[in-house]
Each structure stands twice: as C-alpha cells, then as structure tokens.
C-alpha cells in the first residue's frame, strides 16, 4: 500500500488511516493526534475516529510542495503506534 497521495491546492479532501487490521479483537482507538509537518498552507479542517480508522480532512497546500501528515494513536489496550502519509500538492 502506498503512503504517497496527491491533492490539488484548491481541493478539500479526506485521507484515512486504517488501523482495523492492526487492532486486536475488542480493542479500539482511545485517543489520536494528527500532525501536519512543514506547512502553514496545508490546513487540517477536521478529523474523526470511526470503527478503527482515523479520517482527516485537509485543504490548501502550495503547489509543488510535499507535506507529511502523521497519525499517532493510543488504544484501549494502551498500545501506541504512528503512521505517516506524504501528500504532494499539484495543480490538476
């Protein structure tokens, strides 16, 4: 599975971090933190935690730039893990 995605700077899109295959039976996401690195123009609009996935809505960004968006979770079993996606901003 790739962790590099592209987005137009004028688009507002959702990006998901799917933990469902990683979580143990009966385990859930207790808390999470979304971090957008290296940007003052890529904006986190909102985020949600639903059924083992964290969804983040992002807008903006500077065309020609690459940003990293990280999701750090803590589970009901007190495990922690982090995943990062790369987001290339391109005019489409």
Backbone as CSV, one residue per row, in Angstrom:
resi,resn,N_x,N_y,N_z,CA_x,CA_y,CA_z,C_x,C_y,C_z
1,UNK,0.840,-1.181,0.000,0.000,0.000,0.000,0.880,1.238,0.000
2,UNK,0.577,2.159,-0.866,1.351,3.386,-0.960,0.966,4.354,0.148
3,UNK,1.910,5.174,0.536,1.604,6.208,1.504,1.847,7.598,0.922
4,UNK,1.911,7.702,-0.425,2.065,8.988,-1.106,0.795,9.265,-1.906
5,UNK,0.192,10.421,-1.636,-1.046,10.818,-2.289,-0.869,12.200,-2.894
6,UNK,-1.732,12.556,-3.846,-1.672,13.899,-4.416,-3.005,14.605,-4.207
7,UNK,-2.931,15.936,-4.158,-4.092,16.779,-3.925,-3.891,18.103,-4.632
8,UNK,-4.939,18.619,-5.239,-4.914,19.950,-5.820,-4.956,20.972,-4.678
9,UNK,-4.257,22.104,-4.809,-4.258,23.092,-3.725,-5.642,23.686,-3.446
10,UNK,-6.563,23.615,-4.413,-7.907,24.158,-4.201,-8.907,23.116,-3.705
11,UNK,-8.464,21.876,-3.546,-9.357,20.801,-3.114,-9.360,20.673,-1.592
12,UNK,-10.497,20.241,-1.063,-10.629,19.831,0.326,-11.007,18.356,0.288
13,UNK,-10.089,17.486,0.775,-10.264,16.044,0.647,-10.027,15.339,1.977
14,UNK,-10.594,14.130,2.072,-10.392,13.302,3.250,-9.333,12.235,2.973
15,UNK,-8.526,11.972,3.996,-7.479,10.956,3.932,-7.603,10.090,5.170
16,UNK,-7.500,8.770,4.978,-7.744,7.853,6.078,-6.511,7.104,6.540
17,UNK,-6.493,6.839,7.827,-5.502,5.975,8.464,-6.288,4.788,9.004
18,UNK,-6.164,3.646,8.356,-6.953,2.468,8.705,-6.154,1.558,9.639
19,UNK,-6.612,1.446,10.866,-5.960,0.627,11.879,-6.714,-0.686,12.110
20,UNK,-7.810,-0.926,11.409,-8.709,-2.044,11.713,-8.015,-3.412,11.662
21,UNK,-7.091,-3.623,10.735,-6.385,-4.901,10.647,-5.316,-5.042,11.724
22,UNK,-4.882,-3.937,12.282,-3.821,-3.926,13.295,-4.381,-4.095,14.702
23,UNK,-5.576,-3.587,14.937,-6.185,-3.659,16.267,-6.566,-5.094,16.619
24,UNK,-6.364,-5.472,17.875,-6.764,-6.793,18.349,-8.288,-6.833,18.508
25,UNK,-8.846,-8.014,18.542,-10.280,-8.184,18.737,-10.703,-7.497,20.031
26,UNK,-11.706,-6.626,19.940,-12.210,-5.898,21.097,-11.444,-4.632,21.434
27,UNK,-10.333,-4.388,20.756,-9.519,-3.201,21.013,-10.027,-2.042,20.170
28,UNK,-9.944,-0.840,20.701,-10.391,0.346,19.967,-9.381,1.474,20.131
29,UNK,-9.538,2.505,19.335,-8.682,3.692,19.420,-9.226,4.572,20.534
30,UNK,-8.417,4.799,21.580,-8.826,5.628,22.712,-8.580,7.108,22.452
31,UNK,-7.433,7.394,21.828,-7.100,8.787,21.516,-6.182,8.804,20.302
32,UNK,-6.136,9.952,19.659,-5.268,10.111,18.494,-4.868,11.564,18.341
33,UNK,-3.741,11.764,17.655,-3.246,13.103,17.343,-2.845,13.129,15.879
34,UNK,-3.340,14.128,15.146,-2.954,14.354,13.750,-1.961,15.503,13.719
35,UNK,-0.838,15.294,13.036,0.182,16.325,12.903,0.477,16.564,11.433
36,UNK,0.411,17.831,11.007,0.772,18.225,9.646,2.127,18.909,9.729
37,UNK,3.149,18.296,9.109,4.515,18.820,9.211,4.865,19.742,8.060
38,UNK,5.624,20.768,8.384,6.217,21.624,7.376,5.255,22.484,6.589
39,UNK,4.125,22.864,7.187,3.172,23.628,6.399,2.491,24.719,7.198
40,UNK,2.375,25.850,6.545,1.486,26.889,7.059,0.320,27.062,6.094
41,UNK,0.362,26.344,4.954,-0.695,26.489,3.947,-1.597,25.272,3.832
42,UNK,-1.140,24.095,4.249,-1.984,22.901,4.272,-2.703,22.898,5.615
43,UNK,-4.032,22.902,5.574,-4.821,23.085,6.786,-5.650,21.857,7.110
44,UNK,-5.605,21.440,8.364,-6.485,20.378,8.842,-7.835,21.013,9.151
45,UNK,-8.876,20.566,8.445,-10.223,21.101,8.633,-10.919,20.384,9.790
46,UNK,-10.859,19.049,9.785,-11.477,18.265,10.850,-10.897,16.862,10.833
47,UNK,-11.212,16.095,11.876,-10.800,14.700,11.933,-11.818,13.926,12.756
48,UNK,-11.924,12.622,12.458,-12.857,11.754,13.172,-12.240,10.376,13.361
49,UNK,-12.757,9.672,14.348,-12.334,8.305,14.651,-13.575,7.431,14.516
50,UNK,-13.582,6.540,13.511,-14.742,5.680,13.294,-14.297,4.252,13.027
51,UNK,-14.733,3.328,13.834,-14.534,1.887,13.613,-13.115,1.492,13.222
52,UNK,-12.133,1.924,13.978,-10.764,1.511,13.714,-10.019,2.321,12.682
53,UNK,-10.623,3.417,12.229,-9.966,4.314,11.267,-10.022,5.744,11.773
54,UNK,-8.999,6.496,11.414,-8.990,7.930,11.672,-9.023,8.616,10.316
55,UNK,-9.988,9.509,10.134,-10.137,10.245,8.882,-9.817,11.712,9.150
56,UNK,-8.970,12.302,8.310,-8.628,13.715,8.432,-8.989,14.418,7.128
57,UNK,-9.631,15.587,7.245,-9.966,16.429,6.092,-8.931,17.533,5.993
58,UNK,-8.334,17.677,4.789,-7.269,18.656,4.565,-7.621,19.568,3.401
59,UNK,-7.223,20.824,3.512,-7.411,21.772,2.406,-6.149,22.597,2.232
60,UNK,-6.045,23.229,1.060,-4.923,24.121,0.780,-3.659,23.382,0.385
61,UNK,-2.539,23.993,0.746,-1.224,23.493,0.348,-0.682,24.316,-0.798
62,UNK,0.622,24.308,-0.953,1.293,25.046,-2.010,1.677,24.089,-3.127
63,UNK,1.256,24.409,-4.355,1.556,23.558,-5.497,3.059,23.345,-5.620
64,UNK,3.452,22.091,-5.847,4.859,21.739,-5.961,5.498,21.332,-4.642
65,UNK,4.731,21.371,-3.556,5.262,21.024,-2.237,4.813,19.632,-1.808
66,UNK,5.594,19.032,-0.936,5.234,17.747,-0.324,5.145,17.957,1.189
67,UNK,4.073,17.436,1.760,3.849,17.536,3.193,3.719,16.141,3.785
68,UNK,4.000,16.026,5.069,3.784,14.779,5.792,2.670,14.992,6.808
69,UNK,1.750,14.029,6.844,0.640,14.059,7.785,0.741,12.779,8.609
70,UNK,0.904,12.922,9.911,1.085,11.772,10.794,-0.136,11.590,11.688
71,UNK,-0.420,10.330,11.988,-1.495,9.969,12.904,-0.905,9.068,13.992
72,UNK,-0.917,9.559,15.218,-0.430,8.815,16.377,-1.645,8.391,17.193
73,UNK,-1.778,7.084,17.463,-2.916,6.602,18.235,-2.463,5.941,19.536
74,UNK,-3.371,5.935,20.489,-3.275,5.124,21.695,-4.542,4.284,21.731
75,UNK,-4.396,2.995,22.044,-5.542,2.091,22.013,-6.065,1.808,23.426
76,UNK,-7.208,1.150,23.457,-7.811,0.756,24.731,-6.937,-0.249,25.486
77,UNK,-6.010,-0.906,24.789,-5.050,-1.825,25.416,-3.749,-1.107,25.771
78,UNK,-3.758,0.226,25.659,-2.616,1.086,25.971,-1.428,0.864,25.045
79,UNK,-1.682,0.413,23.804,-0.638,0.334,22.787,-0.632,1.654,22.023
80,UNK,0.526,2.037,21.508,0.637,3.230,20.674,1.309,2.863,19.365
81,UNK,0.932,3.595,18.312,1.569,3.418,17.010,1.347,4.699,16.215
82,UNK,2.193,4.914,15.238,2.082,6.103,14.393,2.267,5.699,12.941
83,UNK,1.468,6.307,12.074,1.607,6.133,10.627,1.641,7.503,9.985
84,UNK,2.398,7.599,8.878,2.574,8.876,8.194,2.280,8.707,6.713
85,UNK,1.543,9.676,6.163,1.357,9.728,4.720,2.080,10.957,4.194
86,UNK,2.453,10.886,2.920,3.066,12.023,2.230,2.017,12.551,1.254
87,UNK,1.915,13.852,1.178,0.906,14.489,0.342,1.585,15.460,-0.612
88,UNK,1.557,15.129,-1.920,2.115,16.004,-2.956,1.006,16.924,-3.446
89,UNK,1.276,18.222,-3.417,0.303,19.205,-3.866,0.618,19.556,-5.311
90,UNK,-0.374,19.289,-6.191,-0.196,19.534,-7.626,-1.481,20.113,-8.206
91,UNK,-1.328,21.052,-9.134,-2.500,21.523,-9.870,-2.967,20.405,-10.784
92,UNK,-4.251,20.121,-10.741,-4.790,19.045,-11.589,-5.777,19.631,-12.561
